[in-house]
Amino acid sequence: MGYKYLVIDTKLRQLPIIFPDILCHVDVARAICVLLAKSNPEAKAVSAGDIGIEVLECSGESETLGLTALPTDKPLIDLFPIFHGVKY
């Protein structure tokens, strides 16, 4: 089993979401945005792709969202435990 990821931008921070590849990018993005709708109606997916868990590597694209992996995705995920995705 592999993994996919997407990044949700809430204007204040970026949230990396990692999930099993049995799920579809667009379905996960919709579910997350529904959960955030009350507190953050402008939340949206800004990048998506495949992720290697053994050696963290972000690559590829989401055909369902029409988004690609960005060079900033790996540092965002690496540093999330420290900065919690806060934009600075």
GUDREN-559323 format. One record per residue: x, y, z of N, C-alpha, C in turn. Coordinates in steps of 0.05 Angstrom, whole numbers, padded with zeros to 5 digits, always signed. Layout:
# residues N
XYZXYZXYZ ...
END
This chain:
# residues 88
+00017-00023+00000+00000+00000+00000+00018+00025+00000 +00011+00044-00016+00025+00069-00017+00009+00091-00004 +00019+00115-00005+00006+00138+00008+00004+00161-00011 -00016+00178-00007-00020+00203-00022-00020+00225-00001 -00018+00249-00011-00021+00272+00007-00034+00295-00008 -00044+00314+00008-00053+00339-00004-00047+00361+00017 -00046+00385+00008-00041+00408+00026-00066+00426+00024 -00078+00431+00048-00100+00449+00050-00090+00476+00060 -00097+00497+00046-00089+00524+00054-00114+00537+00068 -00110+00546+00093-00131+00559+00108-00127+00589+00110 -00109+00600+00095-00101+00628+00096-00082+00634+00119 -00086+00621+00142-00068+00625+00165-00045+00605+00166 -00051+00581+00156-00032+00559+00156-00037+00540+00134 -00018+00523+00129-00022+00502+00109-00021+00475+00124 -00041+00459+00118-00044+00433+00132-00038+00410+00113 -00016+00395+00118-00011+00372+00101-00028+00348+00111 -00042+00335+00093-00058+00312+00100-00047+00288+00085 -00039+00267+00100-00028+00243+00089-00048+00221+00093 -00054+00205+00071-00074+00184+00073-00067+00161+00055 -00080+00137+00059-00074+00114+00043-00083+00118+00014 -00068+00105-00005-00074+00109-00033-00101+00096-00042 -00114+00082-00025-00141+00071-00032-00161+00094-00033 -00156+00116-00020-00173+00140-00021-00166+00158-00045 -00185+00174-00053-00182+00192-00076-00176+00220-00066 -00157+00234-00078-00151+00261-00070-00175+00279-00067 -00193+00279-00087-00215+00297-00087-00235+00291-00065 -00238+00266-00058-00257+00258-00036-00246+00267-00009 -00220+00264-00005-00207+00272+00020-00208+00303+00022 -00202+00316+00000-00202+00346+00000-00230+00356+00007 -00250+00345-00005-00278+00353+00000-00285+00349+00030 -00278+00325+00040-00284+00319+00068-00271+00339+00087 -00245+00344+00083-00231+00363+00100-00243+00391+00098 -00249+00400+00074-00261+00427+00071-00288+00429+00084 -00304+00407+00083-00330+00407+00097-00325+00410+00127 -00306+00395+00138-00300+00397+00166-00290+00425+00174 -00276+00438+00157-00266+00465+00163-00285+00488+00155 -00307+00482+00142-00324+00502+00130-00334+00523+00150 -00341+00516+00174-00352+00535+00193-00330+00554+00203 -00307+00544+00209-00285+00561+00220-00268+00573+00198 -00268+00561+00174-00250+00570+00153-00263+00565+00125 -00283+00581+00118-00297+00575+00092-00279+00579+00067 -00257+00592+00070-00239+00596+00046-00218+00574+00043 -00219+00553+00061-00199+00532+00059-00201+00518+00032 -00178+00512+00020-00178+00498-00005-00152+00482-00009 -00153+00462-00025-00129+00446-00032-00112+00463-00051 -00086+00463-00045-00067+00478-00062-00046+00461-00075 -00042+00437-00065-00023+00418-00078-00031+00390-00070 -00022+00371-00086-00028+00343-00080-00009+00325-00095 -00005+00301-00085+00012+00282-00099+00015+00256-00084 +00035+00241-00091+00042+00216-00077+00064+00221-00058 +00065+00205-00037+00086+00209-00017+00099+00183-00010 +00125+00183-00008+00140+00159+00001+00145+00162+00031 +00136+00143+00047+00138+00145+00076+00166+00136+00085 +00178+00116+00073+00204+00106+00082+00225+00129+00080 +00227+00141+00057+00244+00165+00053+00224+00186+00043 +00220+00206+00060+00199+00226+00053+00206+00240+00027 +00189+00235+00008+00192+00247-00019+00164+00253-00029 +00159+00277-00038+00134+00286-00049+00137+00289-00079 +00119+00277-00094+00121+00278-00123+00094+00272-00136 +00093+00275-00162+00069+00268-00176+00048+00289-00176 +00023+00279-00181+00001+00298-00183-00025+00284-00176 -00046+00300-00172-00073+00290-00168-00089+00297-00193 -00097+00276-00208-00113+00281-00231-00141+00291-00224 -00152+00281-00201-00179+00289-00193-00180+00318-00184 -00158+00328-00172-00158+00356-00163-00145+00374-00184 -00130+00363-00202-00116+00380-00222-00093+00395-00209 -00080+00383-00188-00058+00396-00174-00034+00379-00175 -00011+00391-00173+00015+00376-00173+00029+00380-00146 +00048+00363-00141+00066+00366-00118+00082+00392-00122 +00087+00406-00100+00103+00430-00101+00130+00426-00087 +00151+00440-00094+00176+00438-00081+00174+00445-00051 +00155+00461-00043+00152+00469-00015+00137+00449+00002 +00126+00428-00010+00111+00408+00005+00127+00392+00024 +00151+00382+00016+00168+00366+00033+00176+00382+00058 +00187+00407+00055+00194+00422+00079+00170+00428+00097 +00147+00432+00085+00122+00437+00101+00117+00413+00119 +00118+00389+00107+00112+00364+00122+00134+00359+00142 +00159+00363+00134+00182+00358+00152+00180+00376+00177 +00173+00401+00173+00173+00421+00195+00146+00424+00208 +00125+00410+00200+00099+00413+00211+00098+00409+00242 +00113+00389+00253+00113+00385+00282+00124+00410+00297 +00140+00426+00284+00152+00449+00297+00135+00474+00293 +00128+00480+00267+00115+00505+00261+00085+00502+00257 +00074+00478+00257+00045+00473+00254+00034+00485+00229 +00050+00488+00208+00040+00498+00183+00035+00528+00182 +00041+00542+00203+00036+00571+00204+00053+00585+00183 +00040+00602+00167+00055+00617+00146+00070+00640+00159 +00095+00643+00151+00111+00665+00162+00126+00678+00140 
END
